[in-house]
Amino acid sequence: MKKLFLFFIKICIGFCFFINSIQVFAFEISDLSRYQSVAIKTLARNDSLYKNNKSTSIEIQGTKPLINVLGPDKVYYDTQFVYYGEEKLEIFGETTWYFYTPKSLNGNRKYKLYYRKNDVMLAAYPGDLLVIARKDKNNMLLLIVKEGTDAAQEVFNVLGLKQPDNDENISFWKKLIGKSEKEYKNTIKDVGPTPTVSNKKWVRVYFTPSTDCENNIIAEINNAKKIDIAVYSITNQNIVDAIIEAKERGAKIRVITDRLQSKGKFSLVNELESAGIPVITNVGHKIMHNKFAIFDGKRIESGSYNWTESATESNAENCTFFEQENKTFSKQFEYLWDLYQK
């Protein structure tokens, strides 16, 4: 009986070793759509994770987009580190999102994301994608994706972004739609631009159901002096209240929305008009299905997210925040504004 028991124990131990030897990865790129918020950029040589490479710990500088994604408070995150390249690596560890107040900043906070050096992050190389994704208040993903791989394209597809074009000899207009600037102006109504992930700026993406899209749109409205809005449906009272408050403090605001949606039972467009905000609807197009806003001519919010309560509370939507290049969205807004007033 004793020998049989020992034999059984050996079998169990052997099975455990066999199971542990099989690499089962918990993360797939398609899972990104299940995260609450995502920040993504292309790594540059001067990014902080390449500095102090001899140290056992690394700190990523906490820029404003990261503060918007990770929040203003100190948080310890259970973190999944994942690398997609010639091979896939996956490590579980911890990160710390924290702040301090150096005297040189006159009491303003400076943020950093701290992690222990590991094989995933050591595999990162300039040109690769760095994705920082918050799943919930205590769980985070740090994802490195090798430049030019199918996995990189999948990341762009899941987040609704555009892969950067590294050929600097091609003009922006040629990169955007394969046309010259003159040709672009003649076909601007057909352009549906998406943000490019560069090594200069973070791109932020939020998914619903959650209040992240709503809260970040309101934050942009609260901080802007000029706001141009082109949104299909507007029924979110919190966002409308923020727009009206911005108007009352002196912000310059214009709104383009869909003709039929503006007459809907739950539409709040009449509140905007009553507050003295210029609102126009589509003429010449069957529907005005755009969903974007321009803040101070620089910062863009776009995505599938309509400015409605259902988009916040129950729909599977996304919204993206980034800085526009070459006034692409501004030119599209002006085209529509002029067209719909004819």
C-alpha positions as CSV (number, residue, x, y, z in Angstrom):
1,M,0.0,0.0,0.0
2,K,2.8,2.3,0.9
3,K,4.6,1.6,-2.5
4,L,1.4,2.3,-4.3
5,F,1.0,5.6,-2.5
6,L,4.6,6.7,-3.3
7,F,4.0,5.7,-7.0
8,F,0.9,7.9,-7.1
9,I,2.8,10.8,-5.6
10,K,5.5,10.5,-8.2
11,I,2.9,10.4,-11.0
12,C,1.3,13.6,-9.6
13,I,4.7,15.4,-9.4
14,G,5.6,14.4,-12.9
15,F,2.3,15.6,-14.2
16,C,2.8,19.0,-12.5
17,F,6.2,19.4,-14.1
18,F,4.7,18.5,-17.5
19,I,1.9,21.1,-17.1
20,N,4.4,23.8,-16.1
21,S,6.6,23.0,-19.1
22,I,3.7,23.9,-21.4
23,Q,3.6,27.6,-22.2
24,V,0.1,28.8,-21.9
25,F,-0.2,32.5,-22.5
26,A,-3.0,34.4,-20.7
27,F,-3.0,37.4,-23.0
28,E,-4.0,37.8,-26.6
29,I,-4.0,41.1,-28.5
30,S,-7.7,40.9,-29.1
31,D,-8.1,41.2,-25.3
32,L,-7.1,44.9,-25.6
33,S,-10.7,45.8,-26.3
34,R,-11.6,44.4,-22.9
35,Y,-9.4,46.9,-21.0
36,Q,-10.9,50.1,-19.7
37,S,-8.2,52.5,-21.0
38,V,-5.1,52.2,-23.2
39,A,-2.1,54.5,-23.9
40,I,0.1,53.6,-26.9
41,K,3.2,55.1,-28.5
42,T,6.1,54.1,-30.7
43,L,9.3,53.8,-28.7
44,A,12.1,56.3,-29.3
45,R,15.8,56.0,-28.4
46,N,15.4,58.7,-25.7
47,D,12.5,57.1,-23.9
48,S,13.2,56.6,-20.2
49,L,13.1,52.8,-20.3
50,Y,16.4,52.9,-22.2
51,K,18.1,55.1,-19.6
52,N,19.8,53.7,-16.6
53,N,19.8,50.3,-18.3
54,K,22.3,49.0,-15.8
55,S,19.8,49.5,-13.0
56,T,17.6,46.7,-11.7
57,S,14.6,49.1,-11.8
58,I,13.2,51.3,-14.5
59,E,10.8,54.3,-14.4
60,I,8.7,55.5,-17.3
61,Q,8.0,59.2,-17.2
62,G,4.4,60.0,-16.4
63,T,3.2,62.5,-19.0
64,K,-0.2,64.0,-19.0
65,P,-1.8,61.3,-21.3
66,L,-0.5,58.6,-18.8
67,I,-2.0,60.6,-15.9
68,N,-5.4,60.6,-17.8
69,V,-5.1,56.8,-18.2
70,L,-3.8,55.8,-14.8
71,G,-5.3,58.5,-12.6
72,P,-3.9,61.1,-10.2
73,D,-3.4,58.8,-7.2
74,K,-0.6,56.4,-6.2
75,V,-1.5,52.8,-7.2
76,Y,0.3,49.5,-6.9
77,Y,-0.6,47.4,-10.0
78,D,-0.5,43.7,-10.5
79,T,1.0,43.7,-13.9
80,Q,1.2,41.4,-16.9
81,F,4.3,42.0,-19.0
82,V,4.0,40.7,-22.5
83,Y,6.3,40.8,-25.5
84,Y,5.2,39.9,-29.1
85,G,8.1,39.4,-31.5
86,E,9.9,36.5,-33.0
87,E,8.8,34.8,-29.9
88,K,6.2,35.6,-27.2
89,L,7.2,36.3,-23.6
90,E,4.9,36.7,-20.7
91,I,5.8,37.6,-17.1
92,F,3.7,38.5,-14.1
93,G,5.0,41.1,-11.7
94,E,4.2,44.5,-10.2
95,T,4.4,48.2,-11.1
96,T,4.0,51.3,-9.0
97,W,2.3,54.5,-10.3
98,Y,3.4,57.3,-8.0
99,F,4.2,61.0,-7.8
100,Y,6.5,63.4,-6.0
101,T,6.7,67.1,-5.7
102,P,10.1,68.5,-6.6
103,K,10.9,72.1,-5.5
104,S,11.7,73.1,-9.1
105,L,8.0,72.5,-10.0
106,N,6.7,74.8,-7.3
107,G,4.6,72.1,-5.7
108,N,3.3,70.5,-8.9
109,R,3.3,66.7,-9.0
110,K,5.7,64.7,-11.2
111,Y,4.5,61.2,-12.0
112,K,6.5,58.0,-12.8
113,L,5.6,54.4,-13.5
114,Y,8.1,52.1,-11.7
115,Y,8.8,48.4,-12.5
116,R,11.6,45.9,-11.9
117,K,13.7,45.0,-14.9
118,N,12.6,41.9,-16.7
119,D,13.1,40.0,-19.9
120,V,9.9,41.4,-21.6
121,M,11.0,45.0,-21.2
122,L,14.6,44.3,-22.0
123,A,13.4,42.9,-25.4
124,A,12.0,46.4,-26.3
125,Y,13.8,48.2,-29.1
126,P,13.3,51.7,-30.6
127,G,10.5,51.5,-33.2
128,D,8.5,48.9,-31.2
129,L,5.1,49.7,-29.8
130,L,4.7,50.3,-26.1
131,V,1.2,49.7,-24.8
132,I,0.1,50.6,-21.2
133,A,-3.4,49.3,-20.5
134,R,-5.4,49.6,-17.3
135,K,-7.8,46.7,-16.8
136,D,-9.3,47.9,-13.5
137,K,-8.1,49.8,-10.5
138,N,-5.3,47.3,-9.5
139,N,-4.5,45.4,-12.8
140,M,-2.4,46.6,-15.6
141,L,-0.8,45.4,-18.9
142,L,2.7,46.5,-20.2
143,L,2.9,45.2,-23.8
144,I,5.8,45.5,-26.2
145,V,5.1,44.6,-29.8
146,K,7.9,44.3,-32.3
147,E,7.9,46.9,-35.1
148,G,6.5,45.7,-38.5
149,T,5.0,42.4,-37.3
150,D,1.5,41.0,-37.9
151,A,1.0,41.5,-34.1
152,A,1.7,45.2,-34.5
153,Q,-0.9,45.5,-37.2
154,E,-3.4,43.6,-35.1
155,V,-2.9,46.1,-32.3
156,F,-3.7,48.9,-34.7
157,N,-6.7,47.1,-35.9
158,V,-8.1,46.4,-32.4
159,L,-7.6,50.0,-31.3
160,G,-8.7,51.6,-34.6
161,L,-5.3,53.3,-35.2
162,K,-3.0,53.8,-38.1
163,Q,0.5,52.4,-38.5
164,P,3.2,55.1,-38.9
165,D,4.8,55.6,-42.3
166,N,8.6,55.9,-41.9
167,D,9.3,57.2,-45.4
168,E,10.0,60.9,-44.7
169,N,10.3,61.6,-48.4
170,I,6.6,61.2,-48.9
171,S,4.4,64.2,-48.2
172,F,1.8,64.0,-45.5
173,W,-1.0,64.3,-48.0
174,K,0.4,61.4,-50.1
175,K,0.7,59.3,-46.9
176,L,-2.9,60.1,-45.9
177,I,-4.8,59.3,-49.0
178,G,-2.2,59.0,-51.8
179,K,-3.1,62.4,-53.3
180,S,-1.4,65.8,-53.5
181,E,-2.6,68.7,-51.3
182,K,-4.5,70.2,-54.2
183,E,-6.2,66.9,-54.9
184,Y,-6.9,66.5,-51.2
185,K,-8.8,69.7,-51.0
186,N,-11.1,68.5,-53.8
187,T,-11.9,65.2,-52.1
188,I,-11.8,66.2,-48.4
189,K,-15.4,65.1,-47.9
190,D,-14.3,61.5,-48.4
191,V,-11.5,61.5,-45.9
192,G,-11.9,59.5,-42.6
193,P,-8.6,60.1,-40.9
194,T,-7.4,57.9,-38.0
195,P,-4.6,58.8,-35.6
196,T,-1.0,57.7,-36.3
197,V,1.0,56.1,-33.5
198,S,4.3,58.0,-33.4
199,N,7.2,58.3,-31.0
200,K,6.3,61.9,-30.3
201,K,3.0,61.7,-28.6
202,W,0.9,59.1,-26.7
203,V,-2.5,58.1,-28.1
204,R,-5.2,57.3,-25.6
205,V,-8.0,54.8,-26.2
206,Y,-11.0,54.2,-23.8
207,F,-13.7,51.5,-24.0
208,T,-17.2,51.4,-22.7
209,P,-19.4,50.5,-20.9
210,S,-17.6,52.9,-18.5
211,T,-17.5,56.6,-17.7
212,D,-13.9,57.0,-19.1
213,C,-15.1,58.5,-22.5
214,E,-17.6,60.8,-20.9
215,N,-15.2,62.0,-18.1
216,N,-12.3,62.6,-20.5
217,I,-14.5,64.5,-23.0
218,I,-15.8,66.7,-20.2
219,A,-12.2,67.3,-19.0
220,E,-11.3,68.5,-22.5
221,I,-14.3,70.7,-22.7
222,N,-13.5,72.2,-19.3
223,N,-10.0,73.1,-20.4
224,A,-10.7,74.4,-23.9
225,K,-11.3,78.0,-25.1
226,K,-12.4,76.9,-28.6
227,I,-14.4,73.7,-29.3
228,D,-15.7,72.4,-32.6
229,I,-18.0,69.4,-32.3
230,A,-19.2,67.0,-35.1
231,V,-21.2,64.3,-33.4
232,Y,-24.1,62.2,-34.8
233,S,-26.2,61.9,-31.6
234,I,-26.1,64.1,-28.5
235,T,-28.2,63.0,-25.5
236,N,-25.7,62.9,-22.6
237,Q,-26.8,65.5,-20.1
238,N,-23.4,65.7,-18.3
239,I,-21.6,66.5,-21.5
240,V,-24.2,69.0,-22.6
241,D,-24.0,70.8,-19.2
242,A,-20.2,71.0,-19.6
243,I,-20.6,72.5,-23.1
244,I,-23.1,75.1,-21.8
245,E,-20.8,76.0,-18.9
246,A,-17.9,76.4,-21.3
247,K,-20.1,78.8,-23.4
248,E,-20.9,80.8,-20.3
249,R,-17.3,81.3,-19.4
250,G,-16.5,82.6,-22.9
251,A,-15.4,79.6,-24.9
252,K,-16.1,79.7,-28.6
253,I,-18.2,76.7,-29.6
254,R,-19.7,75.3,-32.8
255,V,-21.7,72.1,-33.2
256,I,-22.5,70.0,-36.2
257,T,-25.0,67.1,-35.7
258,D,-27.3,64.8,-37.6
259,R,-30.6,66.4,-38.8
260,L,-32.9,63.4,-37.8
261,Q,-31.0,62.7,-34.5
262,S,-31.3,66.3,-33.4
263,K,-35.1,66.0,-33.6
264,G,-35.2,62.8,-31.6
265,K,-37.1,62.4,-28.4
266,F,-34.0,62.3,-26.2
267,S,-31.9,64.8,-28.1
268,L,-30.5,67.7,-26.1
269,V,-29.5,69.8,-29.1
270,N,-32.3,72.3,-28.3
271,E,-30.6,73.0,-25.0
272,L,-27.4,73.9,-26.8
273,E,-29.3,76.2,-29.2
274,S,-31.2,77.8,-26.3
275,A,-27.8,78.6,-24.7
276,G,-26.8,80.5,-27.8
277,I,-24.4,77.9,-29.2
278,P,-24.4,77.7,-33.1
279,V,-25.7,74.3,-34.2
280,I,-26.1,73.2,-37.9
281,T,-27.3,69.9,-39.3
282,N,-26.5,67.9,-42.5
283,V,-27.5,69.1,-46.0
284,G,-26.4,67.0,-49.0
285,H,-25.5,64.0,-47.0
286,K,-28.0,61.3,-46.0
287,I,-26.7,61.3,-42.4
288,M,-24.0,63.2,-40.5
289,H,-22.3,60.2,-38.9
290,N,-19.0,61.8,-37.7
291,K,-18.1,61.5,-34.1
292,F,-15.2,63.9,-33.3
293,A,-14.4,67.0,-31.4
294,I,-11.5,69.5,-31.8
295,F,-10.2,71.3,-28.7
296,D,-8.3,74.5,-29.2
297,G,-7.5,73.4,-32.7
298,K,-5.0,70.8,-31.5
299,R,-6.5,68.0,-29.4
300,I,-8.9,65.5,-31.0
301,E,-11.5,63.1,-29.5
302,S,-12.8,60.6,-32.0
303,G,-14.1,57.0,-32.2
304,S,-17.4,55.1,-32.3
305,Y,-18.6,56.8,-29.1
306,N,-21.7,59.0,-29.6
307,W,-22.3,61.6,-26.9
308,T,-25.2,59.6,-25.4
309,E,-25.9,58.0,-22.0
310,S,-26.4,54.6,-23.6
311,A,-22.9,54.8,-25.1
312,T,-21.5,55.3,-21.6
313,E,-23.7,52.9,-19.7
314,S,-24.5,49.9,-21.9
315,N,-22.9,50.0,-25.4
316,A,-19.6,48.5,-26.5
317,E,-17.9,51.7,-27.8
318,N,-14.5,53.4,-28.0
319,C,-13.1,56.9,-28.0
320,T,-9.6,58.0,-28.9
321,F,-7.7,61.1,-27.8
322,F,-4.7,62.4,-29.7
323,E,-3.1,65.6,-31.2
324,Q,-4.0,66.2,-34.8
325,E,-1.4,66.6,-37.5
326,N,-1.6,69.1,-40.3
327,K,-5.0,70.3,-39.2
328,T,-6.7,67.3,-40.9
329,F,-9.8,67.3,-38.6
330,S,-10.0,71.1,-38.6
331,K,-10.2,71.1,-42.4
332,Q,-12.8,68.5,-42.4
333,F,-14.9,70.4,-39.9
334,E,-14.6,73.6,-41.9
335,Y,-15.6,71.8,-45.1
336,L,-18.8,70.4,-43.4
337,W,-19.6,73.7,-41.7
338,D,-19.5,75.6,-45.0
339,L,-21.4,72.8,-46.9
340,Y,-24.3,72.6,-44.4
341,Q,-24.9,76.3,-44.4
342,K,-25.6,76.5,-48.1
